[in-house]
Every structure is written in C-alpha cells, then in structure tokens.
Amino acid sequence: MRVAVIGTGYVGLVTGSCLAEYGMYVTCVDIDKEKIDKLNNGEIPIYEPGLEPIIEKNVKEERLKFTTDIDETIKNNLVVFIAVGTPPKENGSADLTFVENVARKIAENLNGYKVVVDKSTVPVGTGQHVKNIIRDVAGENKRFDVVSNPEFLREGAAVHDFMKPDRIVIGAESEEAVAIMKDVYSAHYLNEAPFVITNIETAEMIKYASNAFLALKITYINEIANLCDLAGADVHKVAKAMGMDGRISPKFLHPGPGYGGSCFPKDTQALAYIAKEYGYDFNLINTTIKVNEQQKFKMVEKIAQLLEVDHTKENAFENLTIGVLGLSFKPNTDDMRESPSITIINEIVSKKGKIKAFDPIATDNAKKIFGNSINYCEDEYSAVEGADCLVILTEWNQFRKLDMQRIKNLMKKHYLADLRNIYEPEKMHKLGFKYTSVGRG
C-alpha cells in the first residue's frame, strides 16, 4: 500500500518511518525545502532514540522517500495522513491553519478515492471541518473519507510506542475507510494490538481526554509532594502505595517541577477552550493548568529557601551562581517547548542570578530561547565549577551516577536542589551537601 504523510515534524516523521518499517511505501512531504534536503542527505531534524536507523534502512530499501511535491504525493497515494502542527493561539485554542491548508491541497488533487487521516491533535469537530473543506473545493461527486487516528507517542520513546501501541484509535464513518486503516496497521492487527473503532468525534475526544488526564495525574502528585514537604511525609512511598492500586497504576506519579513539552500544555489549554465553546466551564482542567504553572515558581521558591535568600526580592539571587543540569522538558529529547527550565531559569536570571547550564542534547534549542542570558557548558562538571548551588531539572540517565565528591570539590558552596529526586537525601547530607528535593520532607 502507498501512503503519504504530510508534515515531517515529530509525529509525521515517526509515523512515516515506522509505517515504512512495516512494509508500506511511504512518501513524507513538507513545504520546508531545507528540512527535506537534510532528510534526503541523511540528516534527522529531531532527536528520537531508534529513529535514525529505521529511516536509513527504509530509504535504502526504497520504501521511504522525502519530497516537497505535495500535489504529486497526494495524487499517487491512497491514504494521506495529515501530520502538521496545530500550535496554540493566544486564547488557548488550536490553530488549524496548517490543517486547513492541507485539506484544500488534498481537494485540489483528488484524482480518485482517498482516505484522509487526521493524525495531528485537533479539536472535536475538525474531522467534519476537513470534510467540508474538501467537499467545498473538490465538489460533491468526488469520493473520499476522513478518518481521525490520533497518535499517542511519548517523546523519547516514540518508536517503541508506535511499534507496540497500547491501542489504535480509528474514528471513521464508512466500513471501507476502517478496512483500509486496518490494512495500514495490519502488523498491529496481527499482533493483536487493541483497536478502538468509533466515530470521528469520539476519536478526537479520546486524544484530548487522555493527555489531559495524564497532565492532571502529574499535577496531582506534585500537589501531594508539596504537602508532603510541609507534613514531613515521603512522596515516593505515597506514590508507590498509590500505584499498587490497580485502579490508579504507578505511571505518571513522579513529582517534579511540572509538566512541559509539545502535548500536555497545549492539549489541556485546547480542551479547556473546547469546553468553553460548548458553554461548559471545565474547572478541573483550568485548575490543572494554573497549578502546573505555579509549580514552576514553587521550585524557584524552593531553591531560594535552600540558599536562604528572599525569593520576593528583585535581586534575590544576586552574586550567586547556579549550575543547572538538564534543560529539555524530559530526558531523551531535545524538545524545549514549555519546559519547566524556561520559567525557572528566567526567574532566577531576572532576580540577578548567574546560570551555568548543561544538557546532553537540547543546548542548540535552548540557545534559541535563552540567548546569551546564560552560560552553556560542555559537560556536567564544567556546569557546576564555581557554582554556589546545583539544580537538577531533567533526569537524564547520565545525571543519576555523578561523581558527587568531585561535584562538591568543584563547587564554591554546596547547595543541591534535586528537583527530580534522583539522589538519596541521607547520602547527600553525609557528603556535606545542603540538600532539598520535591516531596521528601
């Protein structure tokens, strides 16, 4: 089967490459010529473990190709995935401009029956909107179906998530479209991956409901962690006991500086806006968004308390150097979108603090955000040299087994704010660090 994927961002590139790995003949198209040229030269524009060898293999075996020719790509493929960005507007709603542009392009090149698949995260009602655009441009006599097939890919584990999905959601209005989508995902069907077949609107809602619930779960354990700090309880033991309950599960019960990334912030805001459009005040999600933002500032307060400075003062961190390990919103990705590090670092810098930072992958993207306001270091140890305080913001594996005696010797003062709880408090105290973490009293 021949499949087109329009958009070579995170979702589009992973989807197209993995479908090629399953034997599909896939053409990935993008209007960004520079990006396509890089892909054709073997340069991967995103960091995702395991993706590069899949692309290399399938390009070599001629099952995967990259082009800017959207017209021919649409004409030559039965299934057309829309995997373009849906960035948030100022009011929190999803900007569907790119989706609408692709829908018009599909309509202009509808030379036979097509299955148009919304892979982008889109609000409820977008499938019908796409259908209406195509119908208005192409005319009533052209045959096509629109399908909602949301993605559930975690950055840093996207290849695994695509190959071994928890579920595959297909929202469609015709048996023909469902049959074709099952053929696209035949490898998963044979491996007995769970399929959820529903209407388009339900499929669209499943995506937002899932991400918003995970965001809520993270926010909840962060609130519990904050209370544990005040009450002298251990949030890790609390989370472990909670996770043993089959109704809850242990996943996403990890306290920290708040969620970030390309999905949770955007999708919670979009869901809140969708609810508002329907005249419903989604208080739980509105509060989740608010509390998650507050959590980032609570981490700044925690650092200030550790350093025994007044975080409310404009020059709270004056004459202090903070070594920061980790800038991306999570490990195994270079994604800086909505990373807690942005708020935390900017707040420290605004209060006259000096930042020395290191991230294994995300430095180039961080430079686009912070510019020259912070110092970028080559490794973990240069980031802490001469620092008054070390702050761990991202739990990269290489930060889990640092030579802490060496760290201590390199530092000017020995304050450690472990905002990902990767070290044991007792061990750090014995080494001579003034230590704080999240939710461990």
Number of C-alpha atoms within 10 A of each C-alpha: 12 17 24 29 29 27 25 25 16 19 22 25 24 22 25 29 29 23 22 25 19 16 16 21 20 29 26 27 26 21 14 12 13 11 19 22 14 13 20 15 9 13 14 17 14 16 17 18 15 13 19 16 11 17 25 18 15 22 19 11 12 12 21 26 22 23 20 20 14 20 14 11 24 27 18 17 20 18 24 26 26 26 30 25 21 18 20 16 13 8 9 18 22 22 17 20 13 15 23 17 14 21 22 18 18 24 23 16 16 20 14 12 14 21 22 25 26 26 22 22 29 26 22 20 14 20 24 14 15 24 17 14 20 26 18 12 15 19 13 9 7 14 14 19 19 25 30 30 24 23 22 20 18 14 23 18 15 23 21 15 16 20 16 12 17 12 16 20 24 24 26 25 15 12 9 12 22 19 12 15 19 17 14 19 17 16 15 20 14 9 9 10 17 13 16 12 15 16 16 23 18 17 23 28 17 14 21 25 15 14 19 26 16 17 24 23 18 23 28 19 22 25 16 20 26 21 18 19 17 12 12 11 17 17 24 19 11 16 20 15 12 15 16 11 10 8 8 11 14 15 12 16 22 21 25 26 27 26 25 23 19 16 22 21 23 25 26 25 24 25 25 22 21 21 15 12 11 8 9 11 14 14 11 13 19 15 13 22 22 12 17 24 19 13 21 23 18 16 23 19 18 18 28 18 13 17 21 10 15 13 20 10 10 13 16 20 23 16 11 19 23 28 28 27 27 24 29 30 27 21 21 20 21 23 24 23 19 19 24 27 25 19 16 21 23 17 18 25 19 16 17 17 19 22 24 22 27 24 25 20 17 20 22 13 16 24 14 10 14 14 12 9 15 17 16 20 19 12 13 21 19 18 25 29 20 19 24 20 26 28 22 22 27 26 22 20 11 10 17 11 9 13 10 14 12 12 19 23 13 18 22 15 18 19 22 24 25 23 23 18 21 16 16 12 18 11 12 16 13 9 13 13 20 17 21 23 26 26 26 21 17
